[in-house]
């Protein structure tokens, strides 16, 4: 049985703060050219620039910034936070940026050819009402395109886990990418296998996993999370490892879209590479010549073969977005 009332977490509150975009800018800027190629491929295969395009959760205009030129300023951009819409309009006075609740869209029924969302639906504790609104505003045969370039919101997915387990992090490449579920009834057995010095830390986490994970993630305590994940992984106690965050979010979206009568057209990772002149973000890491974002897993590497393949001052980017495309039947 799932918790029925999602608890507001510190990570969810971050989406009310414009600084969240500055935090993600560092990761996005090192692969933005490659991401732009991904967006171009998806848009040109699925969206007519002559149709009505509604973007949900538009933030301060990241998707519009990287969309192909023929789509720019053709979105109706809907954002739930008024200050984000204001920032968007300050950046581009031509932008049609509207502040509105995603669960009550100020859009006529069956008026949109396409509804698109870029790293927004994973921040919604409840999807059903928002997807019902997507269905309402789309024309028959219209498409809903959900794109994700960040890791799905870990705390929202955590909130949906069974209440009788403690969701310890599962770490992949130093990023929380799922959970190791230990039954609460077995927690004392787990503690018997630990170094006594780490038990107080585990007790704090076990008492309030959602707050603890949010606090540690936001305050640079990645080493502690990695150590905690390793302790649980190596313990002999019975545990269940969940799917990755991307897989869990994808399953959740598909379930809700199907329940609302959508036909799932495609669920896939879409990737692109690009060789580009090093920008300011690349130059902060001069020891690297290869930069990759794989749905929020960010890598910077030195690849010896690129030293001769790339022109002087160039780097190579690779970007992978997780896409779900559904059609209103």
C-alpha positions in Angstrom: 0.0 0.0 0.0 1.4 3.4 -0.9 1.3 6.6 1.1 -1.8 8.6 -0.1 -0.6 12.1 0.9 2.9 12.8 -0.4 4.9 14.7 2.1 6.4 18.0 0.9 10.1 17.6 1.0 13.0 20.1 0.9 13.9 18.8 -2.6 10.4 19.5 -3.9 10.5 23.0 -2.3 13.7 23.7 -4.4 11.4 24.0 -7.4 10.1 27.2 -6.0 13.6 28.8 -6.0 15.1 30.2 -9.2 18.5 29.1 -8.0 17.6 25.6 -8.9 18.1 26.5 -12.5 21.6 27.8 -11.8 22.4 24.5 -10.1 21.4 22.5 -13.2 22.9 25.0 -15.6 26.4 23.6 -14.8 25.4 20.2 -16.0 23.3 21.3 -18.9 25.8 23.8 -20.3 28.6 21.2 -20.8 26.3 19.2 -23.2 23.8 21.8 -24.4 24.9 21.6 -28.1 24.4 17.8 -28.1 21.1 18.1 -26.2 20.0 20.6 -28.9 20.6 17.9 -31.5 18.5 15.5 -29.5 15.7 18.0 -29.3 15.9 18.8 -33.0 15.5 15.1 -33.9 12.6 14.6 -31.6 10.8 17.8 -32.6 11.2 17.3 -36.4 10.0 13.7 -36.2 7.0 14.4 -34.0 5.9 18.1 -34.0 4.6 20.4 -36.7 5.8 24.0 -36.2 2.4 25.1 -37.7 0.4 23.4 -35.0 -0.5 24.6 -31.5 2.3 23.6 -29.1 1.7 23.8 -25.3 4.7 23.3 -23.0 4.0 22.4 -19.3 6.4 23.2 -16.6 8.4 25.6 -18.8 10.5 27.1 -16.0 12.6 29.9 -17.3 12.6 28.7 -20.9 15.3 26.0 -21.2 13.4 24.0 -23.9 12.5 27.1 -25.9 16.2 28.1 -25.8 17.4 24.8 -27.4 14.4 24.1 -29.7 15.0 24.4 -33.5 14.6 28.0 -34.8 11.3 27.3 -36.5 9.7 26.3 -33.2 11.0 29.2 -31.1 8.4 31.5 -29.6 5.6 29.3 -30.9 5.1 27.6 -27.6 2.4 28.5 -25.1 4.6 28.1 -22.1 2.8 27.2 -18.9 4.6 27.4 -15.6 3.3 27.0 -12.1 5.7 29.4 -10.4 5.0 33.1 -11.1 8.5 34.2 -10.6 9.8 31.8 -13.2 7.3 33.1 -15.7 8.5 36.6 -14.9 12.1 35.7 -15.4 11.2 34.1 -18.7 9.5 37.2 -20.0 12.4 39.4 -18.8 14.7 37.2 -20.9 12.4 37.2 -24.0 9.6 39.7 -24.2 8.1 37.7 -27.2 7.7 34.6 -25.1 4.1 33.6 -24.4 4.7 32.6 -20.8 1.7 32.0 -18.6 1.5 31.2 -14.9 -1.1 28.5 -14.2 -1.7 25.3 -12.3 -0.7 22.3 -14.4 -3.9 20.6 -13.0 -6.2 23.3 -14.3 -4.8 24.6 -17.6 -6.0 27.8 -19.2 -6.2 26.1 -22.6 -9.4 25.3 -24.6 -10.3 21.7 -24.8 -9.1 19.8 -27.9 -7.1 22.9 -29.1 -3.5 21.7 -28.9 -1.7 19.6 -31.5 1.2 18.8 -29.2 1.8 19.0 -25.4 5.4 18.8 -24.5 7.1 18.8 -21.1 10.9 18.9 -20.3 12.0 17.6 -16.9 8.8 18.6 -15.2 6.4 15.7 -14.7 8.9 13.9 -12.5 8.5 16.7 -10.0 4.7 16.1 -9.6 3.7 13.9 -6.6 0.5 12.9 -8.4 0.3 12.5 -12.1 -3.3 11.6 -12.8 -4.9 15.1 -12.8 -2.2 16.6 -14.9 -2.3 13.9 -17.5 -6.1 14.2 -17.5 -5.6 17.9 -18.4 -3.1 17.0 -21.1 -5.8 14.7 -22.6 -8.4 17.4 -22.4 -6.4 20.1 -24.2 -5.1 17.8 -26.9 -6.9 17.2 -30.2 -7.7 13.7 -31.1 -4.5 12.2 -32.5 -2.5 14.9 -30.8 0.8 13.9 -29.1 2.1 14.2 -25.6 5.9 14.3 -25.5 7.6 14.0 -22.1 11.4 14.5 -22.1 13.8 14.0 -19.2 17.4 15.2 -19.1 17.7 15.0 -15.3 17.5 12.1 -12.9 13.8 11.7 -11.9 12.9 13.3 -8.5 14.2 10.6 -6.1 12.1 11.8 -3.1 8.8 11.6 -5.0 9.5 8.1 -6.1 10.7 7.2 -2.6 7.3 8.4 -1.2 5.5 5.7 -3.3 7.4 2.8 -1.8 5.7 0.4 0.6 5.5 1.8 4.2 7.0 -1.4 5.8 10.5 -0.9 4.2 13.5 1.3 4.7 14.7 2.6 1.3 18.4 2.8 1.5 20.1 4.3 -1.6 21.4 2.2 -4.4 24.3 4.1 -5.9 25.4 3.9 -9.5 28.4 6.0 -10.5 28.1 7.9 -7.2 24.4 8.9 -8.0 21.4 7.6 -6.2 19.7 5.6 -8.9 17.1 3.4 -7.1 16.8 1.9 -3.7 17.8 -1.2 -1.6 14.7 -2.0 0.4 15.1 -3.5 3.8 12.1 -4.5 5.8 11.7 -2.5 8.9 11.3 -5.7 10.9 14.8 -6.8 9.8 16.6 -3.5 10.6 17.9 -4.7 13.9 19.5 -7.7 12.1 21.1 -5.3 9.7 22.6 -3.3 12.5 24.3 -6.4 14.0 26.5 -6.6 10.8 27.6 -2.9 11.0 30.6 -1.2 12.5 29.2 0.3 15.7 30.6 3.7 14.7 28.1 4.0 11.8 25.0 2.9 13.6 24.0 6.4 14.8 24.1 7.6 11.2 22.0 4.6 10.1 19.5 5.2 12.9 19.0 8.8 11.8 18.4 7.7 8.2 16.1 4.8 9.2 14.0 7.1 11.3 13.3 9.5 8.4 14.7 8.3 5.1 13.0 11.0 3.0 14.4 13.9 5.0 17.8 12.3 5.4 18.3 11.6 1.7 17.1 15.1 0.7 19.4 16.7 3.3 22.5 14.6 2.4 21.9 15.1 -1.4 21.7 18.8 -1.1 24.6 19.3 1.3 27.4 17.4 -0.5 27.3 14.3 1.6 27.7 12.0 -1.4 30.6 10.0 0.3 28.3 9.2 3.2 25.5 8.0 0.9 28.0 5.9 -1.1 29.3 4.3 2.2 25.8 3.7 3.4 24.8 2.0 0.1 27.9 -0.2 0.3 27.2 -1.3 3.8 23.7 -2.3 2.9 24.8 -4.0 -0.3 27.4 -6.1 1.5 25.2 -7.1 4.3 23.7 -10.6 4.3 20.3 -9.3 5.3 17.5 -9.9 2.7 16.8 -6.9 0.6 15.1 -6.0 -2.7 16.7 -3.7 -5.2 14.2 -1.5 -7.1 14.5 -0.6 -10.8 16.5 2.5 -11.6 14.9 5.9 -11.1 14.4 6.3 -14.8 12.7 2.9 -15.1 10.5 3.6 -12.1 9.4 6.9 -13.4 8.9 5.5 -16.9 6.6 2.7 -15.5 4.7 5.3 -13.5 4.2 7.6 -16.5 3.1 4.7 -18.8 0.7 3.4 -16.2 -1.0 6.8 -15.8 -1.0 7.6 -19.5 -2.6 4.2 -20.3 -5.2 4.6 -17.5 -6.2 7.9 -19.2 -6.6 6.3 -22.6 -3.4 7.3 -24.3 -1.7 5.1 -26.8 2.0 4.7 -26.0 3.9 5.4 -29.3 7.5 5.2 -28.1 9.6 5.0 -24.9 13.3 5.3 -25.5 16.6 7.0 -24.8 17.5 9.4 -27.6 21.2 10.3 -27.9 23.3 12.7 -30.0 27.0 13.7 -30.1 28.6 16.9 -31.1 32.1 18.3 -31.4 32.1 22.0 -30.4 34.4 24.8 -29.4 35.0 24.7 -25.6 32.6 27.0 -23.8 33.2 28.6 -20.4 31.9 25.5 -18.5 34.3 23.2 -20.5 37.2 25.5 -19.8 36.7 25.2 -16.1 37.7 21.5 -16.5 40.6 21.8 -19.0 41.9 18.3 -18.2 38.9 16.8 -19.9 37.9 16.7 -23.6 34.7 14.6 -23.4 31.5 15.5 -21.6 28.4 13.3 -21.3 25.0 13.5 -19.7 23.0 10.3 -19.6 19.6 11.3 -18.1 21.2 13.1 -15.2 24.3 11.0 -14.9 27.0 13.5 -15.8 30.5 12.5 -16.8 33.7 14.4 -17.7 36.6 12.3 -19.1 39.8 12.6 -21.0 39.8 10.4 -24.1 43.2 10.1 -25.6 41.9 9.4 -29.1 40.0 12.7 -29.1 43.3 14.6 -28.6 44.1 14.0 -32.3 40.6 13.8 -33.7 39.4 17.2 -32.4 40.5 20.6 -33.7 42.4 22.7 -31.1 40.1 24.2 -28.6 37.3 21.8 -29.3 35.6 19.2 -27.0 33.1 16.4 -27.6 29.7 16.3 -26.0 27.2 13.5 -25.8 23.6 13.9 -24.4 21.0 11.3 -23.8 17.3 12.2 -23.0 14.6 9.8 -21.9 11.5 10.3 -24.0 8.0 9.1 -23.7 5.7 9.8 -26.6 1.9 9.1 -26.3 -1.0 9.8 -28.6 -4.6 10.8 -27.6 -6.8 8.2 -29.2 
